[in-house]
């Protein structure tokens, strides 16, 4: 099974919202990323609508050629919107109003009751469900117990660490990926991945998809979208296009 690159388009929407303009358009960016070799597109409709707007989700769903992975929290409003979005995949994430970006993984132990309702509902709505979790075996067990087919391993701690601490975090990710697969979960990963740190995560056995946003947008400012996506594919060990 070959690894897939899913591009998170939130950061283009952030730029647009900073000036309350109609541009840059995250949908146009998503289509350009697809043409450059992205295998799927991810966005997070947050309750505070700080970047992606409801209409962006509708337009992404209508215009994408690959697939839309919608990140949503367990908030009833956001879950309701996810259920009618038509997205092909859902990633359930925690959401705090004051955070700059998603800080930690979902607490699948604590949220067990809500997840036992949300996971079947999202599946019924036609999407493959993944739960965004820290690389912690207890969280993986809880994710499997609520019936999620996928987890997305939070790579933020790995990305933020340096030296031997980074090696330890990579080992945690490797152990988590193995454990997840041993209990029947399929494995994606993401958060904080960039051109320099992505290769060891891409090489983890059993990881199917990486969700990457910020580093791609930041690099595309200098080299354009085609090169930014192509170079990321290469950094992941994939052909450039
Ligand atoms: N995966 C999840 C669940 C996220 O919330 C984010 C951030 O929006 C990403 C992946 C992508 O992170 P980054 O923008 O740091 O590449």
Boltz pocket constraint, residues with backbone or C-beta under 6 A from the ligand:
constraints:
  - pocket:
      binder: B
      contacts: [[A, 8], [A, 10], [A, 44], [A, 71], [A, 91], [A, 93], [A, 101], [A, 102], [A, 132], [A, 152], [A, 189], [A, 190], [A, 191], [A, 192], [A, 193], [A, 211], [A, 212], [A, 213], [A, 214], [A, 215]]
      max_distance: 6.0
